[in-house]
Amino acid sequence: MTKKFISLREVGRQLDIPPSTIVYYKDKFERFIPSEGGAGRRTRYPVEVLEIFRRIRKMFNDNWSTEQIEQELALKFGMLMNDQQSDQPFEQSPSYGAMQDLAGVLSRMSDVLDNQSLFRSEIRSLRDEVAALRAEREVESARQEEAVRTLREEVAALKRRLSSGKGGSTGIDFPPAEFLASPLVIASGGEFLGVQGKGKHFSLKDFVQLIERKESATVAVETSWKQSDGHWVLVVRTRDGETGREQDIILVAKKTVTPSRNTVTEIIRLNIDGNDAPDALLLTLFRQLKTVFNG
């Protein structure tokens, strides 16, 4: 009856064991693993070794010691090794010892080359897995960015409906789009000072977006609007979850027409934690905004 043989690579594939692990098992328990065909890549393994490698794998996973594994292999597969050895032809010649030494060297060299081939195969598989994970991460990142963009558009649409009164009687105050988009200014020394960026002016909408960008996994930001005496009042509350620090900011703004007939949104009051900001602080704030806006 013709024997069936198998390669180490096929052993690893059928048992779902990495090639490097198969080589480790083969080297560590070589005397219990029958083979034919000479050294290195010419080595062939009877299909019965599948059960030997499967058993080795299980014993390793069950935390057996090397001595226990060797005893188990000798007990269960000793007969297979005896049969294998009886099948090997033996012819001794005067130069048998020297030939055995040379065969041993060639065997070790061939084993090294064979093991390197298995390792390269495993490295290629790992690289393919890494590439697939990177592609999956890029797809997920794009999906999240699209979800954020859609959410922002929905929020913007809701704000437009509220400001135009098309949303019905909601009981929610929100400034009109024109008020939010007008240049944001402060009055100083009889002049109106604003921030001009690259081709556009800094608006109240830009100011709110700067505040909302502070929100993160540890910092919560809440904003709300209300009308008071014909002015719009923005209330901002922030809380740092790590330090527990809270901050309340109240900004009061109104629609103003400058002497040059430009419609602007003027800050008439800025209160931080119950303290009104002086004009000098507002000037410093606008200088910083100019740096950020033009950055």
ABEGO torsion letter per residue (X at the ends): XBBBBBBAAAAAAAAGBBAAAAAAAAAAAAAABBBBGEBEAABBBBAAAAAAAAAAAAAAAAGBBAAAAAAAAAAAAAAAAAAAAAABBBBBBAAAAAAAAAAAAAAAAAAAAAAAAAAAAAAAAAAAAAAAAAAAAAAAAAAAAAAAAAAAAAAAAAAAAAAAGAAEBAGBBBBBAAAAABBBBBBBGGBBBBBBBBGBBBBAAAAAAAAAAABBAABBBBBBBBBBGGBBBBBBBBBBAAAGBBBBBBBBBBBBBBAAGBBBBBBABBBBGGBBBBAAAAAAAAAAAAAAAAX
